[in-house]
Amino acid sequence: MKKIAMIPARYAATRFPFKLMQPLGNKTVIRHTFDNTVATNLFDEVIVITDSDIILNEIVQHGGKAIMSKKNHESGSDRIAEAIENIEVDVIVNVQGDEPFVNKETLRKLLDVFNDESIQVASVMKKFNDSGLINNPNYVKVVVDNNMQSLLFSRSPIPYQRDQDVRPVYYEHIGVYAFKKEALLQFTKWAPTPLETIEKIECLRYLENGVTLKMVLTEDSGVKIDVPEDLIKAENYLREISR
């Protein structure tokens, strides 16, 4: 299989504008993400796709590959689909630009999923039990069946704990996706779906069109940068892993 990693990188994020160009240690957030993805040595190519000359120049000037998105897009998947339409590739991994601490073993497990030819789309989740995060709509939750196939994604706490004697397991959806090329191109042909529009979770479009996501469990405790407070967490985490 030919495997590429693509990092969609919007400049003007809603909750934290310009977050990808924020300094984190001695690099910007987006450069950490790019460099750490390249360092896994799992991909034939790593490409940043962006709507911003500033981000493009940040990557290119430091020896990386970046391309400009030609259109405005609602989701990172749409942005990637535009870029890969004329690229010969089997599996594309969408690495989120705001998750700079890329975990090699997690990405390896994600790619291994596609040894099963029936899998079209896969993503990552981890267990968490912090009630503040579980109830925080910035953290997307997922529930799965016995085969680790996704049943539902939501910003609300799922499952709902009706019986206080039964302790539920909560999974946070980590926004790293992998797709077969054909599945990703099909995604862009579907209109945005009701649940996707309500929750602002792009992978719900797959579920609402009958395509489940194979979920990979990780124990990685890296930090995603969604709001300004997360940058402080990321700085603390960087100091810990640099010791």
C-alpha positions in Angstrom: 0.0 0.0 0.0 1.1 3.5 -0.7 0.5 5.5 2.5 0.5 9.3 2.9 -0.1 11.6 5.8 -2.0 14.8 5.2 -2.2 17.6 7.8 -5.1 20.0 7.1 -4.2 23.4 8.6 -6.6 26.3 8.8 -5.2 29.6 9.9 -8.3 31.2 11.4 -9.7 28.5 13.8 -12.9 29.5 15.5 -12.1 28.7 19.1 -8.4 29.7 19.0 -7.5 31.8 16.0 -4.0 31.4 14.6 -3.3 28.5 17.0 -1.2 26.5 14.6 1.3 29.4 14.4 1.6 29.7 18.2 5.1 29.1 19.6 5.5 25.8 21.4 9.0 25.4 22.7 11.4 26.3 19.8 8.9 25.6 17.0 5.4 26.5 16.0 2.5 24.1 16.7 2.2 23.2 13.1 5.9 22.4 12.7 5.8 20.1 15.7 2.9 18.2 14.1 4.6 18.0 10.7 8.1 17.1 12.0 6.7 14.4 14.4 4.7 12.9 11.7 7.7 12.7 9.4 9.8 11.2 12.2 7.5 8.1 12.5 8.9 6.9 9.1 5.5 5.3 8.4 4.6 7.3 5.4 5.7 7.6 1.8 4.9 11.3 2.0 3.8 13.9 4.6 2.0 17.0 3.3 0.4 20.0 5.0 -2.6 21.3 3.1 -3.6 24.8 4.1 -5.6 27.9 3.3 -2.9 30.2 4.5 0.3 31.5 2.9 1.7 32.0 6.4 1.4 28.3 7.3 2.5 27.2 3.8 5.7 29.3 4.1 6.3 28.1 7.7 6.5 24.5 6.4 8.2 25.1 3.1 10.9 27.4 4.6 11.9 24.6 7.0 12.2 21.9 4.3 8.7 20.4 4.4 6.0 20.0 1.8 2.8 22.1 1.8 0.2 22.9 -0.7 -2.5 25.5 -0.9 -6.1 24.4 -0.8 -8.0 25.8 -3.8 -11.4 26.0 -2.2 -13.1 26.9 1.0 -14.1 23.7 2.9 -16.3 22.9 5.9 -14.0 20.0 7.1 -10.5 18.8 7.0 -11.7 15.7 5.1 -13.1 17.9 2.3 -9.8 19.8 2.1 -7.8 16.6 1.9 -10.1 15.0 -0.7 -9.4 18.0 -3.0 -5.7 17.5 -2.7 -5.5 13.7 -3.2 -8.0 13.4 -6.1 -5.2 13.2 -8.6 -2.6 11.5 -6.4 -1.9 7.8 -6.7 -2.4 6.5 -3.1 -4.1 3.7 -1.3 -4.5 5.0 2.3 -4.5 8.5 3.6 -4.0 9.4 7.2 -5.5 12.7 8.3 -3.3 14.0 11.1 -4.8 17.0 12.9 -2.6 20.0 12.8 -3.5 21.0 16.4 -2.3 17.7 17.9 1.5 18.2 17.8 2.5 15.2 19.9 2.1 12.5 17.2 2.4 8.9 18.5 4.1 6.5 16.2 2.6 3.3 17.7 -0.9 4.7 17.4 -0.4 5.6 13.7 1.1 2.1 13.1 -2.0 0.5 14.6 -4.2 2.7 12.5 -2.4 1.7 9.3 -2.5 -2.0 10.3 -6.3 -1.9 10.3 -6.2 -1.7 6.5 -4.8 -5.2 6.3 -8.5 -6.1 6.4 -9.7 -5.1 3.0 -13.2 -4.5 4.2 -12.2 -1.5 6.3 -12.9 1.8 4.6 -12.4 4.3 7.3 -10.6 4.2 10.7 -10.0 6.5 13.6 -8.5 6.7 17.1 -10.0 6.8 20.6 -8.8 6.7 24.2 -10.4 6.0 27.6 -10.9 8.9 29.9 -12.7 9.4 33.2 -12.3 13.1 34.0 -15.9 14.3 34.5 -14.9 17.8 33.5 -13.7 16.6 30.1 -16.5 14.1 29.6 -19.0 17.0 30.0 -16.9 19.4 27.9 -18.4 19.8 24.4 -14.9 20.5 23.0 -14.1 16.8 23.6 -15.9 14.5 21.3 -17.1 11.2 22.7 -17.6 7.9 20.8 -19.3 4.6 21.6 -18.4 1.4 19.9 -19.8 -2.1 19.4 -18.0 -5.4 20.3 -15.9 -5.3 17.2 -14.6 -1.8 17.9 -16.8 -0.3 15.1 -18.2 3.1 15.9 -21.9 3.4 16.8 -22.2 7.2 17.5 -20.0 10.3 18.0 -21.3 13.2 20.1 -20.2 16.3 22.0 -22.6 15.2 24.7 -21.6 12.6 27.4 -22.3 9.2 25.9 -23.3 6.7 27.1 -25.7 8.3 29.6 -25.3 6.8 33.1 -28.9 6.0 34.1 -28.0 3.4 36.7 -25.5 4.8 39.2 -24.4 1.3 40.2 -23.1 0.7 36.7 -19.9 2.5 35.8 -19.7 3.3 32.1 -16.5 3.4 30.0 -16.1 6.7 28.2 -13.9 7.1 25.1 -12.6 10.3 23.7 -12.5 10.5 20.0 -9.0 11.5 18.9 -9.2 13.4 15.6 -6.8 11.3 13.6 -8.5 9.6 10.7 -7.4 7.1 8.0 -9.3 6.5 4.8 -9.0 4.5 1.7 -8.9 7.0 -1.2 -12.2 5.9 -2.6 -14.0 6.2 0.7 -12.7 9.8 1.2 -13.7 10.9 -2.3 -17.2 9.4 -1.7 -17.5 11.4 1.5 -17.2 14.6 -0.4 -20.0 13.7 -2.8 -22.4 13.3 0.1 -24.2 16.4 1.3 -23.7 17.4 5.0 -26.0 15.2 7.1 -28.3 16.3 9.9 -26.3 15.0 12.8 -23.1 16.3 11.3 -24.6 19.7 10.9 -26.0 19.7 14.5 -22.9 18.4 16.3 -20.2 19.8 13.9 -18.5 16.4 13.8 -17.6 15.5 10.3 -17.3 11.7 10.8 -21.0 11.6 11.5 -21.5 12.0 7.8 -20.0 8.5 7.3 -22.3 7.0 10.0 -25.4 8.6 8.5 -24.5 7.1 5.2 -24.1 3.6 6.6 -20.3 3.5 6.8 -18.9 2.7 10.3 -15.4 3.6 11.4 -13.0 1.0 12.8 -11.8 2.5 16.1 -8.2 2.0 17.3 -7.6 2.3 21.1 -4.6 4.3 22.2 -3.2 5.1 25.6 -1.3 8.1 24.3 -1.7 11.1 26.6 -0.6 13.8 24.2 -2.3 17.2 24.3 -4.5 18.7 21.5 -4.7 22.4 21.3 -8.3 23.5 20.9 -8.5 26.6 23.1 -5.8 28.9 24.5 -5.6 27.1 27.8 -4.5 23.9 26.0 -1.4 25.7 24.8 -0.2 25.9 28.5 -0.9 22.2 28.9 1.1 21.5 25.7 4.0 23.5 27.0 4.0 21.6 30.2 3.8 18.3 28.4 6.6 19.2 26.1 8.8 20.0 29.1 8.0 16.6 30.6 8.8 14.5 27.5 12.0 16.6 26.9 13.5 15.7 30.2 
